[in-house]
């Protein structure tokens, strides 16, 4: 299957692309994956962030080597020292407030970004900046460079973006009432400090020439249409060019895989294992870890569980903190060793999801994880933690119908008990309802993978975007 980025020929010197991600793993990963795709169109791409976050992004990429591309360049940007406290899993709120000093330091990247853009503009016909929506102030100097233009990248679902826009515009038109009732408010999704950071970045959104989404119209076409309806006065184009993650994982022979969890998966039956991982910004409290462990044990379901603390802002430990073994029930790992694997370091999530033995994904519903799950055809157990994740949960479980809600957002401040976890795991992994979700997820995954092949709708949008910046 030919996919996005299968291109040959000389590297263009006419256009250069600069990627400016927010320095947090879920944001770093998406724009690095997009860099791979655009570089494959024989365009020079500069991936610009701090040295520590460049290193982290490269080390965590699986399936392809970002250092092997001759036209993908990593620019290490200086940033003043900032406090980098450890995560506080027992603080009562799941939003990663320990990363706020990093976000507060982000505006200092404006000057080095401007210097990079001016340098590149002297030799290229056109400089294209693709920046995270939360880095808009950092790239504002694009407006002063005659041969440069910028495009906003939204790192969350079109579904979530639609609701942000619709609510922000004062509910400008009627929406399906049932869906409106299902979508939770933003209460407790963000801290006040982070909301202020978001608002500060919105002042610069008018400087862009269009929007990019890591999604495809086969998944979120209705909501992309609604976004375009609300923004038609801007006369700016939206491109749905996802998924960005490699898709040939589904065709891989895993017999040569060296990671212990992939070797273990090779011995399991198809669709028999649930993958449990809550991303890089959430640390579960000790009591919730114990309840989850007990729920996994009581369910009888086979599992791979990534047990690790969330990232620190300064990346001083690339693989994040290791939680204490004392957080797990005594003797847990010994009792479940025949049907479960506990991973305390970085896990190859995309390859785990692409393995035929994986039949479910217990996830926080960050958009990276959602898109990887969709593209690999794996249904989810949704356990939202913060940010747009509660709204992604509605998309996955109620709109696409490829998941069950494990923890309802309305009970976010309660410890989820092992009995509930066990019941919901069995519902996803060992019931007719779960089988039907797997069927729908596999069908949707196939549709998404075809969309990036020659003649597919995503391939057409990606070709359109590349033609636009090459005009």
HELIX and SHEET records of a PDB file:
HELIX    1   1 UNK A   25  UNK A   39  1                                  15    
HELIX    2   2 UNK A   51  UNK A   60  1                                  10    
HELIX    3   3 UNK A   66  UNK A   68  5                                   3    
HELIX    4   4 UNK A   97  UNK A   99  5                                   3    
HELIX    5   5 UNK A  100  UNK A  105  1                                   6    
HELIX    6   6 UNK A  106  UNK A  108  5                                   3    
HELIX    7   7 UNK A  109  UNK A  121  1                                  13    
HELIX    8   8 UNK A  133  UNK A  135  5                                   3    
HELIX    9   9 UNK A  140  UNK A  144  5                                   5    
HELIX   10  10 UNK A  158  UNK A  168  1                                  11    
HELIX   11  11 UNK A  177  UNK A  182  1                                   6    
HELIX   12  12 UNK A  192  UNK A  202  1                                  11    
HELIX   13  13 UNK A  205  UNK A  207  5                                   3    
HELIX   14  14 UNK A  217  UNK A  230  1                                  14    
HELIX   15  15 UNK A  232  UNK A  234  5                                   3    
HELIX   16  16 UNK A  248  UNK A  251  5                                   4    
HELIX   17  17 UNK A  254  UNK A  256  5                                   3    
HELIX   18  18 UNK A  260  UNK A  265  1                                   6    
HELIX   19  19 UNK A  286  UNK A  299  1                                  14    
HELIX   20  20 UNK A  325  UNK A  327  5                                   3    
HELIX   21  21 UNK A  332  UNK A  335  1                                   4    
HELIX   22  22 UNK A  349  UNK A  354  1                                   6    
HELIX   23  23 UNK A  367  UNK A  376  1                                  10    
HELIX   24  24 UNK A  389  UNK A  394  1                                   6    
HELIX   25  25 UNK A  395  UNK A  399  3                                   5    
HELIX   26  26 UNK A  409  UNK A  411  5                                   3    
HELIX   27  27 UNK A  418  UNK A  429  1                                  12    
HELIX   28  28 UNK A  432  UNK A  451  1                                  20    
HELIX   29  29 UNK A  457  UNK A  469  1                                  13    
SHEET    1   A 7 UNK A  72  UNK A  77  0                                        
SHEET    2   A 7 UNK A  43  UNK A  50  1                                        
SHEET    3   A 7 UNK A  12  UNK A  20  1                                        
SHEET    4   A 7 UNK A 126  UNK A 132  1                                        
SHEET    5   A 7 UNK A 148  UNK A 154  1                                        
SHEET    6   A 7 UNK A 210  UNK A 213  1                                        
SHEET    7   A 7 UNK A 237  UNK A 240  1                                        
SHEET    1   B 6 UNK A 340  UNK A 343  0                                        
SHEET    2   B 6 UNK A 302  UNK A 306  1                                        
SHEET    3   B 6 UNK A 273  UNK A 277  1                                        
SHEET    4   B 6 UNK A 358  UNK A 363  1                                        
SHEET    5   B 6 UNK A 380  UNK A 383  1                                        
SHEET    6   B 6 UNK A 403  UNK A 407  1                                        
END                                                                             
